[in-house]
Amino acid sequence: MTRIALLPDHLINQIAAGEVVERPANALKEIVENSIDAGADDIRIELAGGGIKLLRVSDNGHGMAADDLPLALSRHATSKIASLHDLEQVASMGFRGEGLASIASVSRLTLTSRRTEDAHAAQISADDGTLSAVRAASHAPGTSVNVAELFFNTPARRKFLKSEGTEYAHCRTMVERLALAHPHIAFSLSHNGKSVLQLPQHSAAERVAAILGEDFQAACLSIDSGPGSTRIHGFISKPTFAQGKSNQQYCFVNRRFVRDKVLLHAAKQAYRDVLHQAVTPAFVLFVDMPPAEVDVNVHPGKTEVRFRHSQAVHQLVFHTLDKALAATHAAATESVSQAGSLLQEIVAAQIPSGHSLPSSSSTSGMRPAAYQPARTPVQHGLNLRESRAALDTYAQLYRPDPDTREIDSELAALEHSHGLDLPDSTPAASTPDSNPDLPPLGYAIAQLLGIYILAQGEDSLLLIDMHAAAERVNYEKMKRQRAENGHLASQALLIPQTLAASHEEIAAAAEHRDTLLAYGLDLSPLNDSTLAIRAIPQMLLRADIVALARHMLAELAVTGHSDAVTALENRMLATMACHGSVRAGRQLTLPEMNALLRDMEQTERGNQCNHGRPTWVKLRLQDLDALFLRGQ
């Protein structure tokens, strides 16, 4: 039998490197996080061969003393923690003392550093994990780490690396994540001698625009849960900006990028009523909380965390995002703000040679020229004022007798309560320069093909999908009515239904019994492997109750919170709203159209139906002028 023997330090370092340094991007992350912990506000990154041939990071941080350089390349040597209490309260990016040592064991590394008070810098090299003597060097205050020929001594690991282009893409993604988390730090990135990224010190909004693009910036909502021990803030996309990919989903806990099921599940639940299931939202979420409330020492890569109170975090994220998305109605935000740009792209191929379309001022990546209106803004509402003047004239010609005034007064009050009255203004002839304030969706002027409502705003033409709009209005009304009744009514089963359950499911049913009862679901254990379903929600009598119970228990076990019943109820309400809303082909009167517009302006999430489709779009005057080549 082979006797137990201690592994040599060199082999131990290479085994540890396999956990910490999977590819150049991981090495880059470890080094840049050290620069951030050192207080740097300017970090310069140079790559060659996708970071495989060369990876150099230079910063203007505090620097290190010459005596500390050998320790910096030793395993489990760190200046950031000294006890278990420090580990539980850790707030720095790095703390394990393994990053530089692991990189040094699988590369040719040179570390140069200088403190402000030192006369010169100090330098140390590591080749295949073997350290050189510390020597004097020339360097500005700060630190530089030069990593050459990564995995040169572990060919088995190196052959698993991808192409230089793929490894560079991973490195750039890593830089963008770190830059998003620290907008107060300037970052620069070059690859093979070519500058590819220059990010000066920014505000949070400016850094998000620089990384995610101006399209996201123009179509995002700012969120902030407000003061508290745990704070959620950042930016989320409007539902109409969502795409079919998840590469623009960033979650940071105490400025550390993480992949966490609790946060992603909460965000998904917040978008469930406004987003089609085939697309995913874009967001940048920052969670600031006491270090003691989150365990970051779960994995050497530090991309996984564990929350001490995961259910509270889930609820805070969900309610913060849900509140912001509830405000996506016409009175607060735009719907598809890039409608003009989309139309211009569609007709661009039909423009004769020698002509070009002017840029829209909505979400184009280019700065448009200053817009010169084709006519004065005071005339935009002229048709509405003329219509009101005509109504006033008709009122004089067909003046009612005194006996009908009381009835007319009651009718006027009824119309006003339903939003059917026209805006108050005097005839255009008496005040030609007046510009009455219009509601966000203006006033209906026509119905197109029995499907769309055409409305005129202050300086725009609005198109409203009447079925999608009515569907959202009815859906939200039914949800409010249900919420006002409190807990969900349950229906006791004459004969309990049994469910074969795992140990985890039985534990979740016992731990979250009150939550399940609040949703109308009564689960109790019969034995160590069986649960009895004794009551179910009344609205879900025809649902697959076993599948529902399993779904809820699985969610409760992972997140401490379940929305399975609410999701099923909402799907039922959505179906009812869809079938109960105005259908295509139905002719509406102008008062009916205007009543629908007023309801949309006051309805939460009114900018999209519950399937995620936009309910209205706006074409501004400059968009229309661009389509007709006015000013060319």
N, C-alpha and C positions, 0 to 999 in steps of 0.2 A: 504494500500500500504506500502511495506517495505521501510523504510527510508534509504537513502544513508549513509554508515558508512565507516570509514577508516579501512582498513585491518590491522591486527597486523603485526608487523615487521617479526615475525617468519613465518607467512603464506606468506608474500611478498617474503621472501628469498626462500621459497620452490617453489613458482611459477617461480621465476627467475631461480632456479636450473633446472627446466624442460626445459628451453631454452638453457642453457649453458652446462649442464651435462646430456647427454642422456645415456651414458654408461661409464665404467671405462676409455676407450680410450680418451674420451673428457676431463675427469678430469686430466688424465696424460698430455694431450696436454697443458692445462692451466698452470699446475705447471711447466713443462719443459720450456715453453715459458717465464715464469717469471725468471727461472734460466738463460736463454739466455740473457734476458734484463739486468740481474745483472752482466753480464760480465764473466760468468763462462766459463772455457775451459775444465772442466772435470765434467761430469754429470753421476751419478750412479743411476740406477733404479732397484728396487726390487718389484716383484709381488708375490702374493699368491692367489690361487683360481681364476686365470684369472684377478686379480686386484679387485675383488669383496671383498674378505676377507682383503687384505692388498695391499696398493700401497704406496711405499716410494720412494721419490726422494731426493737425496743429491747432493749438488754442492759446488764448491769452489769460488762462486761469492763474491760480495762486502759485502753481509750481511745487516742486518737491526739493528737499534738501538732498545733498549728495549721499548721505548715509542711508537715506530711505530707498534709494533706487534698487539695491539688491532685494530688499523686502517686498517692493512693489511687484517683483517677478517671482515671488515665492507663494506657494499655495497657502490659503487660509491666513494671509497677512493683510490686514485692512486697518484703516484709520476711522472707520465709520461705526463700528460697534465694538463693545468690549465685554458685554454681559448678555444674559438672556433677556433682561429687561430692555436693553438697547435694541435687541432683535425684535421684540414685540412692539417697539415704538419707532422702528426704522422709517425714516422719511427720505433717505437718499435713494438714488437710482441703483447704485451698486452697494453691496454689503457682504457678499459671500467670500471675497478674496480669492476667487478662482479665475476670473476673466483673463487678466494679463498673463498669469502663470500658464494657463491652458494654451493661449495663443503662442506664447514663447516656446512651448514644447513641440509645436508642429510647424514652426516657421523660422525664418531668420529675422529676428526682431531687434530693433534699436530704439532705446528710450532715452530721450534728451529732455532735461527739465531745468528750469531756473526760477528761483524766487526773486522778487523785486529787490530784496536787501542783499542778494548775493552778488559778488563781483563778476562771476562768470557762471556759465551753465555746467552741469555734470551730465555724463553720458555713460550708458551701459549697454552691452550687446548680449544677445542670447542666440546661440546657434544650436538647433536640435536640443534645446533645453539646457545647454551648458552656458553658464554666465561668465562674462569677461570681467576684468577689473574695472572699477569706476575711473573715468578719466575726465579731464577738463574739456570743455567744448564751447563753441560760440553759439549763442541762442538768445533771442529776446525773452523777456519774462513770460513764462508759460511753459507748456509741455508739447512735445512732438513725439508721436509713436509711429515708427516706420516698420511695416510688416511686409517682408518680401518672400516670395515662393511659398505660399501657404500650402501645407500638407506635402512638402517636398520629401519628407522622411516617412510618410505614410501613404505609399502609392495606392493601397487598396481604398483608402478614403478619397484620394484625389480623383480616381477614375469614376467615382460616383457623382462628381460635380458635373453640372450641365455646361453648355457652351458659354463663351465669354459674354455674349449678349444677354443670355438668361441670367447669369450671375450678376451682371451689371444692373439688370432690371430689378433684381431683389435688393441690391444695395441702394438703389435710388428710392425704392419703396420704403426702405428702412429709414433713410434720411428724411423723407417726407413725413413719416410718422413722428420722428423726433422733433422735426421743425414745427409741426402742428401743435405738439404738446408744449413747446417753449418758444412762443412768438417773440419774446423779448431778446432772444439770441439770434445773431446774424449767422447764416449758414452759406457756405459756398461749396460747390461740388464740380470737379472736373474729371473727365475720363479720357485716357490716352492723350493728355495734353490739351483737350478741348473743354472749355467751360460750358457746363450744361445746366447749372442751377446757381442763381445768385439771389439770395434772400436777405435783405437788410432787416434790421430790427423793425417789427411790425406790431400793430394792435392785433387782437385775436381775430377780428373780422377781416383785416387785411391779409393776415397769414392764411386764413381759410380760403379767401378769394385767390391767393397766389397758388395754392396747392390744388384746390378742387375746381378752380376755374370761375370765370365771371358768370357763366350760365347758372352754376349752383348759387353763387352769391345773389343773383337777381331773383332766384326762385326759392330762397330759404327763409325760414322763420327763426328768429332768435328766441331762445328759451332760457329761463332762469327760475329755479324753484324758490329763490329768496334766501334770506339768512337762516342759519340753522347749523347744527353740528355736522350734518351731511347736506351738501349742496349739489344740485344738478344744474349744469348750464352748458351752453353750446349753441349749435345751429342744426336745424332739421329741414329737410326738403319739403316743399309743398307736395301734396299727392300727385299733382299733374306733372311734376318733374321726375317722378320715380322711373327707374329703368329696370331692365331685366337682368341685372347683375348686382353683385354685392361688394364690388371693389371700392366703393365709396362709403363704407361703414367703418367709422373709427370710434372706439370706446377707450377712454383713458381714466384710470383710477389713480388719483394723486399724481397726475401727469405721467403715468406709466401706461403705455399701450398694452391692452389686454384683450383676450378673446374669452368672453364670459357668457355662459348660457343665460344667467339671470338677466343681465342687461339686454342681450339680444332678444330674449323672449318678451321682456317688457316693452321694448320698442316695437316688436312685431304686433303685440296685442294693441298698442295704441293706434296703429295704422289699419287695424282689421276692418274698420267700417268705411274707410275712404280709399282703399287701395285694392286693385285687382290682385288675385292670388298669384298671378304669373309674374309680377314685377316686385321689386324690392325698393325700399326707400333709401335715400342717402342721408347720412347724418354724421355730425361730429359731436360726441357727447363727452363732457368732462364731469367726473364724479370726485368731489373733494370731501374727504371725511377724515376723522381722527385715525392715525396709523394703527392704533390698537384695535380698531373695528374691522380691519382687513388683514388677512394673512397673505403676504407676498412671497413667503418662503415655501412655495408649493413645488416649484420646478426650477431647475437651474436656469432655464431660459427666461424665467420671471414674466411669462405672458399669461400665466394662469393665477388666479387669486381665489381666495375663499372669504366670503363675507360672514361676519359674526352674526348679523341679523339680515339674512338674505331676503326674507319676506318684506321687511321694511324698505330695503333698497329697491326691490322690485316695484312696490307700490308707489314709491316716490318718483321713480323714473316713469312709470306708466301714467300717473296722474299729471305729471309735468308736461309730458308730450301730448297727452290727450287734451289737456286744457288749451295748449297752443293750436292743435289741429281743430278743435271745436270752434276756434275763432276764424277759420277759413271760410268766411262768407263774404258776400259782395260788399257789405258795409265796412269790412276791415282789410281784406286783401284782394289781390288780383286772382283771376282763374288761370287761363292759359295766356300768360303775358307775352309769349313769343308768337302769337297767332300771326301778326304781320310779317315776321321773319319767315315763318313757315310758308305763307302764301307767296312771298317773294321768291323763295327757293323753288316752288312748284312752277311758277311762270317764267323763271330765269331762262330756261331752255328755249322759250318762245320769243325772247327779245331779239330784234334784228341786230346784225353785226354792227359794231361801232357804237352801240348803246350799252349802258350799264345801269343796273338798279341801284338807287341810293340806299344806303344802309338804314335799317330800322333802328330806332332808339331804344328798343326793348332789351333783348338779351344778346345782341351780337357781341362778339369778342372785340370788335373794333370800336373806337370812339367815333360816333357819327358827327357830321358837321352840324352846326347850329341850324335848327329848322326855321325856314321862312314860311309862315302860313300862307295858304292860297287866298284866304279872305280873313277879314277881321273876326276875332273871337266873339264879338258882340252879336254877330249874326247867327251863331250856331244854334241858339234857341229860338230863332225867329219863327219857325213853323209852329212851335208850341204856343208862343204868344199870339200868333195870328189865329190859331184854333181857339184859344180862350177868348179872343176878341170877337170871333164869330159866334161863340156860345153866348157871350154877353149881349150881342145884337139880337140873337134869337130870343133871348129872355125878355128883351124890351118889346119885341113884336108880339110875342105870345105871353104877355103878362098874365099870371093867374089871378083869379078873383080872390077876395079875402077869405072865402070859405075853404079854399084849398091850401092856404099858406101854412096852416098848422101841420097838414099832412106832408107838405114839401119839406118843412123843417125837420120832421121826424125822418123822412127819407134821406135828407142830407146828412143828418147825424149818423144814420145807419151806414151810408156810403163811406163817411169819414172813418168810422170804426173799422171798416174792412179795407181801408186804403184805396177806395175806388174814386175818391175825389181828385180833381185836377189840382195842380199847384196854385197856391194863391199868388196872383199877380194882377196888375192893372193892364188894360189893353195896350198893345204895342204903340198905338198912335199917341197915347198920352205920355208914355215914358219910353221913348225909343232906345235909350241907352241902358235900360235896366237889363240885368243878366240874372234871372231867377236861379236860385240854388236848386239843382236837380238831385234826386236820389241817386245812389251809386249805379243802379241799372237803368236810369232814365225812365222814359215812358214808351209804352208799346205803340208802334205805328202800323204794323201789319203782321199777318201770319203767312208763313211761306210753306206752301205745299202741305199744309196740315201737320207739319212736323216742328218747324222752328218759329220762334217769335222774333221779329225784328223790332229793336228798340233804339231810340236816339238819345244819346247822352249829351253832355256838355260839348265835347269835342270828339265824339266817337260814334261808331255804329256798333251795336251789341247784338249778338245772335245767341238765343237761348233755346236749348233743347227742352221743349215743354214737358215731355214725358220724364226725362231724367230729373228735371227740376222738381216736378210734382212728386216724384218718387222719394227724393230726399226730404222734402217738406213733410210728407205724410209719415215717413219712417221715423223722423225725429219726434213728431207729435206722439206717435204710439209709444216710443221709448220713454218719453217724459211721463205719459199717463201710467205706464207700468211702474216706473220708479217711484211715483207718488204713493203707490200702494204699499211700499215697504218690502218686507221679505216675500219671497215667492211662495205662493200657496202650494201645498203638497197634497198628494193623493195616497192614502194608505192602501197597501195591497192586501187583498183578502188572504192570498197565499203568498208568503214571501218568496222572492226569487233568489236562488243561490248562485254564488260566484266563486269558482276555484281561484284562490288568490295566493300570491307569493308572500313570504315573510315581510318583505318591504311594503307590499300593498296593505297588509293587515296592520302594520305599524303606522302607516300613513293614515289609514281610516280611524285609528284610535286617537292619533295626535291631532287630527284636523276635524274631529267629529262636529264641533260647533259650526265650522265653516260649511261643511256638507249639509247640515240641517238648515242653515240660512238659505241655501240654494234649493231646499225642498227634497234633499236626498238623505234618506236614513239608512246608514250602513252599520251593521254590527256583526262581530265575529261569532260564528257557530262553533268553530274549533280552530286548530292551528293552521288549517289550510283552506278554510271556507268562510266566505262572508255572506250574510243575508241582506238582501235589499228589501226593506220593509215599507218604504214610501218613496215616491218619485214626484218630480214637479208636475203639476196639473197640465201645464202647456205642452209637456213632452210625453204624453201618454202613449203615443204611437212611435216614439223613438226607440232605437236599440239601446235599452237602458244598461245592459251589461257592458257594451262598448263605451257608453258614456261614463259609467263608473270607473272602468279601467283608465280611460283618458284623464279623468279628474284626479284619480289617485297618482297617476304617473306625473302629472303636472305639480301636484302638491308635494310629492317626494323630491322633485328637482328644485322648484322655485318657492315652495311654501305658499303658493297662491294658484288658484285655478280659475280659468275663465271659460271652461268647456261648456257649462250650462248657459252662461251669458252668450257665448258664441252661437250655440244652437238656437237659443231664443231669438237672437238678433237675426239669424238667417231666416227663421220663421216670420219675424216681423218684416224683414226685407221682402220676402215673397208676397206677404199680404200687401205691403206698400206698392210693390210693382204691379200687382193685379188690380189694386184699387186706384191707381193713378190714371190721369188722363192719357188716352192712347193716341197714337199717331193717326191722323186723318180726321180727328174731331175738330170741328170749327169752334173757335172761342171768340167771344166778343171782346172788344177793347177793355171794358171794365174787368172781365175775367182774367185777361192777360196781365193787366196792371196789378190786380190782386195777387196773382202768382208771383210777380216780380217783387212786390212788397214783402210777401212771405219769405221769399228767398233771401232777401236782405237781412232778415231777422233770424234765419235758421242756422243753427250750428252746422258746420261742415257743408254749407250750402253750395260751395264751389264745385262739388263733385257728387255724383250719385253714390249709393252704397256699393256699386260695382267698381268704383274708381274712375269712371268716365267724367270728363268735365261737363258741367251743366251749362256754362256760358263762356263765350270768348268775346274779346273786345278788339275792334279794329280802329285804331286811332286815325286821326285825320292825316297825319304824316304817312301812315301805312297805306292809306288809300291813294294819296298823292303819288307815292312811290310806285304803286301798281299801275297807275295811269301815266307814269313818266312825266308828271307835272314838274316844271322847273328844269327839264333837260335842255 
